[in-house]
Amino acid sequence: MRAHLPLRLVRAAVFTAVCVTLAATAHSLGGGTGPAPWAAGLGAGAVFALALALPGRERPAATVNTALVGAQAGLHELFGGGDGTAYVALHLHGQGLGDALGMLLAHLTATLLTGWWLARGEAALWATLRRLLRRLTPLRPVSPPVPRAAAPVVRARAVPPAPGLRHSVARRGPPLPA
């Protein structure tokens, strides 16, 4: 099953919103300042273009996580480069190795959790679309009903019981205890 343009636009917009919001929030919390508005807009446009190219069909969790990690790395560089610190990843933000590794682990953890969340949403969306398509598509073509043949009428005569047994009552049961 393939996604058409309206669904692709919505999926790309959700991916972009989650990705850019995560990067901007993490950058604000980690560095103390938010990204410049032009950097956030440029990053959102680039992520949207990337995300619009991917969602033609259902993507597995590995693809979603890979795209999210790549987009987060690019956004991190873009947001860090706005304050005069170009090549942020290579220069380790001017911090020690421990701080840089801590930031890298925090970025990867947040990215992988968000990627898992997006992949689960992707799977739920496609499962819902498949169920909806199954309900809307008839399983077999509808044909006019075939009339059934009428059941034969059988007439039977009631046989009366024998005259000697007409007034007898059967009272047999288990024997009484002694």
N, C-alpha and C positions, 0 to 999 in steps of 0.2 A: 504494500500500500504506500502510495506516495503522497506527500503533502503539497497542496496547492498554495498559491501566493498568499491569501489571507492568513492561513495557518502558519506559514513560514514567517510572515511579518510578526505575528504575535509571539511565536517562539523565540525569534531573534530579539525582539524587544524585551522579553522576560530575561533572557540570558544576559543581555546588555545591562539591564537595570541591576540584576543581582551582581554581576561582575564589577561594574563601575562603583556601585554602592559599597561593596565589600572592600575594594581597593581604596576608595576615598576614606572610608571609616577607619580602616586599619592604618592608613597613612596619618590620619589625624590623631588617632590614639597613640601610635608609635612615635611620631615625630613632633607632635604638638601643634602642627599647623596643617590646615587642609590644603588640597591642591588648588592651584589657580583655576579660575572659571574657564579660561581658554584651554587649559590642559585637560580638565574634566570633559569639556565638550569635544575636544579632539580625540580623547581616549574613547568616549562613548561612540563617536562616529566610526572609529577604526574597529572597535569590538562589534558594532552592529553590522558593519560590512563583512567581517569574518563570520559572524553568527548567521548572517543571511545566506552565505555560501554553503553552510553545513546542513541545515535542517530539511533537506529534501525528503528524507525518510527517517525512520527511527534509528537512533544512534545508541550503541552500547555504552555502558558506564565508563569504560576505559577511554573511549573517544571524547566523551563529555569532560572527563577529568583532565585529559591531555590538553584539550582546547582551553579549559579554564586555567590550568597552570601556565600555559603560554600567554594567555591574555593578562593574567595577573602579573607575570614577569614584565611584560611590556608596559602595563599601566604603572607598575612600581618605578620603572625607569623614567617614564614620562612625568610622573608626579614628583619624583625626586629631582629631575633635571630642571624644573621650573624655578628653583631657588638658587641656581648657580652651581649646583653640585652635579655636573654631568658625569656620566658613566658611574652611576651610584653603586652598582653591583661590583664593579672592579675595584673601587676605592673603599669599599666596606663602610661607607658613611663616615669615614674618619674615626671609627670606633675600634675597639679591640676585637680580636677574633671571636671571643666568647659572646659579645653583644651581637656581632654580625650573625653568628650561628644561631643565636636565640631568635633573632628577627627572622632568619630563614626558616627555622622550624615553626615559628608562629605563622608565617605566611603559608607554608606548606600544609600545616594542620587546618587552618581556616579554609584554604582552597580545597583540600580533599573532602572536608566535611560539607562544604557548599556544593562541590561536584557530586557527592553522593546524594545530597538533597535534590539537586537538579536532575540527576539520572533517575531517581525514584519518581519524580514528577513526570519525567519524559515517559517512563514505562506506564505510569498510571494514565497519562493522556492517550497513549496509543491503545492501551487496553480498552479504555472507554470508547474511543473511536471505532475499534473493531466490533465491540458489542453493539454499538449504535448502528453500524453498517449491517450487521447480521439481522438486527430487528427490522430494519427498513427494507432489506432485500428479501423477497420471498424465496423460500427454499426450493419450491417446485412450481411450475406453471399451474395456474388455476384452470381446471377443465370443468365443463358443466357436469352436474351430478348424473350418474347413470341410474335410471329407475330400477328398483329391485323387482324381481318376479314375485307375484303374490303367493303367499304360502297356501298350500292346498288345504281345503276344508275337509276334515275327517269327521264323519258322523258315526258315533258309536252308541249302541243301545245299552242301557244300564241293565245289568243282570241282577235280579233280586236274590237275596240269600235264601238258603234252603228253609222251608217252613219250620223244621224242628229247631233250628239254631236262632230263630228270630228273637225269642224272648230269653235266651240264655245269657248269663253274664259270667265272664271269666274272672274268678277271684283268686287265682293262683298267685302265690308269692313265696318269699323265702320261708323256710320253716321257723317256727317259734323256738326260742331257746328252752332247753329243758330245765 
